[in-house]
Amino acid sequence: MSTLEQLGFSFQPQRRVFSVRDLVGTVRTALEREYTDIWIGGEISNYRPAESGHLYFTLKDGEAQLRVVMFRMQARLLRFRPDNGMAIVARGRVTVYESRGELQLIAEYLEPKGAGALQIAFEQLKAKLAAEGLFEQSRKKPIPMLPRLIGIVTSPRGAAIHDFLNVLRRRHATASLLIYPAQVQGDAAANEISSGIRYFNKSRKVEVIVIARGGGSLEDLAAFNDEALARAIAASELPVISAIGHETDFTIADFVADLRAPTPSAAAEIVISARQQLEDQIGALARRLEHGIRYRLMLNRQRFQELGEHRAGLRITDAIRRRQQRLDELSGRVLSSEKNVLQTYRRRLELAAVRVRHHDLRRVLQGMHKNLQGIALQLPRAMRGVLLSRRARWEQLSAKLDGLSPLKILERGYAVVFDPAGKPLTDSARLSPGDRLRVRLARGGVNAEVLSTEK
């Protein structure tokens, strides 16, 4: 035996074996403490909004990438729609998603990186025309139901006119279409489209005018952000429907027109739909109901956040969010299988539509109008039933959450002991005499010192 061993010194290192859960949890805690509020810039890819309202995407910068999640309460405050390829700056905190052991950013705020010259010109013209009142709802003209002759200003060789005609043939074969050929891209496009609007107003052959074009970049749609075209639309005595680009594309013509259609196909659906007024009424009721539910949920969320300010409450909240993220992943798999079923039903509906073409469309629409009126009368009662059911469910979950609260356990005389590192203590072997402890009681706390330990 060596002299050092005789004196009681031992230099054999002790090996500590982490479990995967403990190691990932330790790394996550260290990251959350170090990077609680950071800004990070990159390009969006793999953008996927979930049915729950949460947003999932990846920020890329060269070959480096970082997964990002933005939860519903923060996503609903965004003033723009994120999309793949968009350069943004995100603010949030870095953490680790334990189910996959991946680094991710929980985003609280997003903003796009600077705007180009076309975007600035768009915003300036939009503000000018809005100040003149050209976007006011009061000046917009109603769209006629089931028009017999429809005027459309578009390129006769583009995909927009083919989509429009396909819908008319399928839904309202008796409607006639008068096409005014015009360029929809380039320096002369805005002047030709304005000429088409003036021609239809002068001839008085049509009942409604549709301006149609397929999707494109901001440069491709520049003709529809022209001030002269916007004033020609505003001066039209016939109602004008804009059907420009895709659903996410907005132009000055969309704001001035009497009605905006997300796509050319949707414009065809609008001009032949006799249920527009009733659908607007149902939509208004649904929005009022949604706003009421959101306001109530916001109040309850604030109350839960106050209860969860204790560290144990924060850990419960993080666990719930991680399970919500896992639920969103599973929901995505279910949606992919549902799409196949929906496609099958869509084909069946198209076959059924072909079989009933010989029926009088106006008589069918009158029957559908009566049925929808009956549904509208029953809708308030059904909404009240849903609200009562959701309220009862919410109260039940609140009672369960209150029963599981660590503070309730402390009220029964128990206490939570934290080791010198601030972690909950479950094993006396982790302590040595002289260590400082903090004891959390139902009201207040106690600082203590270890005199001895027992196994």
Protein Blocks (a to p, Z undefined) as FASTA:
>chain_A
ZZklmnopafbdcdddddfklmmmmmmmmmmmmmmbccdddddehiacdfkopacdddde
hjbccdddddfklmmmpcbdcdehiacdddddddddfknopacdddfbdcdddddfklmm
mmmmmmmmmmnopmpmklpccddehifbdcddddfkbmklmmmmmmmmmmommbccdddd
ddfedjklmmmmmmmmmmmmmnomafbdcdddddddfklmmmmmcfklmmmmmmpmbdcd
ddehjfklccfklmmpmbdcfbfklmmmmmmpcklmmmmmmmmmmmmmmmmmmmmmmmmm
mmmmmmmmpmklmmmmmmmmmmmmmmmmmmmmmmmmmmmmmmmmmmmmmmmmmmmmmpcf
klmmmmmmmmmmmmmmmmmmmmmmmmmmmmmmmmmmmmmmmmmpmklmmmnopacdddfk
opacfbfklpcehiacddddfeocdddddfbdcZZ
